[in-house]
Amino acid sequence: MAYTAEISRANPSAFVFLIDQSGSMAEPIAGSPENKRKCDSVADAINRLLHNLIIKCARGEGIRNFYEVCVIGYGAQVMPGFSGKLTGRDLVPLSEIANSPARVEERTKQVDDGQGGTITQKVKFPIWFEPLAKGTTPMGQALSLSHHILEGWVGRHPNSYPPIVINITDGEATDSGPVPQAESVCSLATNDGNAMLFNCHISSKQLDPIVFPESDDELPDSFARTLYSVSSPLPEGLREMAKSENFHLGEGARGFAFNADLVELIRFLDIGTRASNLR
């Protein structure tokens, strides 16, 4: 399978983000200087990624629908995670997402002042997905829901670049997941290849990040190894993109990250969404 189909409005691709919203996501993310909660860091990463996708698909006449995006939260409930006008929606065309943030925050960031220093600048930060931490970790149910959503999608888009599911979690599944459900997701296919599953395991332990490994030799526990085993190998195009971002990875690299901090998490997600050339 080639994973070379161009992404266009006639043949869009799809992303499904599965976000762990269990009670343990209220704990601090490992290594966070601000003691930031895992759920807050992940929500920031998802909202920033959505904003970046919108910018990438902006053209003179507006936002082109190169992608359809779904966010599913799983914790006390398993359900679509968009807020505001998009509440309850699963796959949403990108132009609708662009036009429907739940709210817009004003934040600050440090930017280059052109003289070797930095200055503080206020920026608008749109919010589509809110942090939540409550309940257990029904990961298998979340993967099953993504399969249900994407089964219809691949039937409607047989010539599209295959969909990518990105699962972000901090702990073991509390239901029957994730192996059989993950295998079911990855059995879905378009004419260009099978659906891909990427997994990001956020630990509370102070351990070095491991991103896009080609074996599970350095992973510290059985659940991290399980998530690695169901993560898809990176197609050649994504491997080359990751290398261009200074990720060191080999031929057998998989779409898996362990203990990524916020910066690494955003880079991991960004690589996962650089599926192909847009036209």
N, C-alpha and C positions, 0 to 999 in steps of 0.2 A: 504494500500500500504506500502511495507516494507522498501524501500530505503536501501536495503542490497546487491544489485548486486556488485560483485567485478569488478573493472575497469582493463581491460586488452587491449592488442593491438587488439584482435579480437572484443572486446566490449568496445570501449573507451567511455568517457563521453565528454560533451561539455560545454563551458562557453561562454556567450555573455555578454560583458560589454557595457552598454549604458552610454555615457558620455555627460553631458550637456556642450555645447560649446557656450551658449548664452553670450551676452555682459556683463552681470552681473558677469560672472565667472572671469572677470579681477579685481574684488574687492578683498581686502585682506581677507584671511580666518580668522575667529574669533579666537582670542587668539594667533595668530602667532607672535612670538617674532621678527621675521625678516620682518613682514609686507608682507608675501609671498602671491602672488595671488592664488585664489582658483584653477584656471586652472593649475598653475604650481604644486601645491600640489597634485592635482588629477593625473596629468601626471606622476609625480614621483612615486606615489603609484601604478599606473598601470604598469609602466616599472619595478619597483622592484618586483611586484607580478609575472610578466611574467618570470623574471630572476629566481625567487624562484621556480616556476613551472618547469622550465627547469632543475634546479639542482635536484629537487625531482625526476624527471623522467630519470635522467642520469644513465646509466648502463655501464658496461665495453665495450660493442659494440657500444655505442653511446646513443642518446636520444630516448627513446621508446615513441611511439605515443599513450600514455594513454589518451590524451586530444586533442580536436580540439577547437580552440579559435577564437572568433570574437570580434572585437572592433568597435562599431558604435558611431560616433560623431553626435550630433544634435544641430544645432544652425541656422546659415544662410543656411545650407544644412543638409540633413540627409543622411549620407553615411558612408561606411566602413572607419575606422580611422587609419589603419596601414600606416606607411610612408615607403619610400625607395622602395625596390623591391616588397614589399607586398602591395603597394598602390592599392586600388580597390578590394582587396580580402576580402571575408567575413570569413567563417570558414576555418582556416588554421591548419594543423597538427603541433604539437608542435616541431617536429624535423625541419620543415621548418622555423618556427619562430626562433629557436635557431641559424640557419645558416644564417639568413637574417636581422640582426639589421640594421636600417637606418644609424646609426653611433654609435660610442662608445666614451663617455666622460670620462675624468679623474677627479675624485672627491676625497675628503678627508673625513675620518671618524675617530672618536676617538675609540681606542681599548685599552684593558687592557695591561699594561706593565709588569704584573706579579709581581709587587712590591707594589701594592695598588694604583697605579696611572694610568694615561692614556697617550698614545702617539698618534700623528697624523699619519695616514697611507693613502697613496694614493691607490685608488681602481679604477678599470674599471667599468663603468656604461653604459650598452647598452641601446640604445633608439630605441623603436619601435613606440611610440605614442607621438606626439608633442602637446604642449598646444595650445589652440585656444579659443578666446572669441569674438564672433561676432554674432549678430542677436537675434532672439527670442528663444522660448523654445518649439519646436514641439515634445513634449514627446510622444504624441499619435502616431505620424508617426514613431518614433523610435521603439516603442513597436510593431507596426504593421510590421515593417521590420524584427524585431527579430522573430516574429511569422512566417513570410514567410520563413525565413532561417531555423528555427527549425522544421517546419512542414515536410520538406523533410528529415531532419536529423533523426527524430524519426522513420520515415518510413524505413530508411535504417538501423537503429540500435534498433530493437524492444526489445532486451534483455539487453540493456545498462542501467547503472545508469542514472536517468533522468537529462536532461540539467538544468543548473542554469543560470538565467539572473540576472545580478547585475546592477542596475540603480543608477547613482550618479548625483544629481541635486541640485541646490541652489534656485530653485524657482518654481512657479506654471506653469503648462503647458499652452501654449498660443493657443493650438488647442483643439480638442475635448477630449484629453486624461486627465488622464490616465486610468480611471476605466474600460471601456469596452475592451480596448486593453489589459490591464493587465489580465483581466479575460480570454481573448482569449488565451494569452500566457500560462496561467496556466491550460488551458483545454487540452493542448498537453500532451501526456503521452507515456511512454514505458511500458513494462510489469512489471517494478519495481516501478512505481509511476508517478505522474504528474510532469511536469516541475515546477521548483520553481522560484519565483521572489523575490529578495532581493532589498531593496531600502535604499539609504543613502542620507539624506537631510542635506545639508551643509548650515548653516545659517550664516549671517553676524552679528548676535546678540551675545553678550557675555552671553551665557547661558550654563549651564552644559550639557555635552554630555549625551545622553540616548541611550543605545545600547542593542538590543535584548529585548525590553519590552514585557510584556504579556498583557498590556492594553494601551489605548491611554490617560489615565487619566492625565498624566503629560506633554503631548505634548502641545506646546504653541499656535498653530494656526490650522485652519481648513485644510490647505493643508498638514501639517505634519500628521494630523489624516487621511486624505485621503490616503496618501502614506502608512501609517501603515495598513490601512484596506485592501489594495491589496497586502501586503507583505505576503509571505507564512509562515505558522507555521514551526518551525525547527523540522525536524525528530529527533528521539531519538538519533541517532548516532552523529548528529551535535550538539545537546544540550550537550551531554557528552563531546565532544571536546571543546566546549565553556567553560564549567565548569572547564575543566582542565587548561584553560588559565585564570582562576580567574574571568570570567564573572559570575555575579550573575543573574540567570534566572530561571523561573519556567516552569511548564509543557506547558503553553500556549505561550511561547516566540515565537516571530516572527522575520524573517530576516529583521530587520529594525534598522537603526541608525539615530539619530538626532544630528546634530552639533558636529560630531566627529572631533577631531583634527587629524593631519596627523598620529600620532602614533596609535590612536584608529581606524582611517580609515584603515590603513594597517592591524591591527589585525582583524578588521571586515571582510575585503576581504580575509584574510588568512583562517579564519574559513570557509567562504563560499566556498573555493576551496579545503577543506579537505573532499571530498565527501566519500571516502571509501578506503579500502586497495587496493594497486596496486599489480598486479602480472604479 
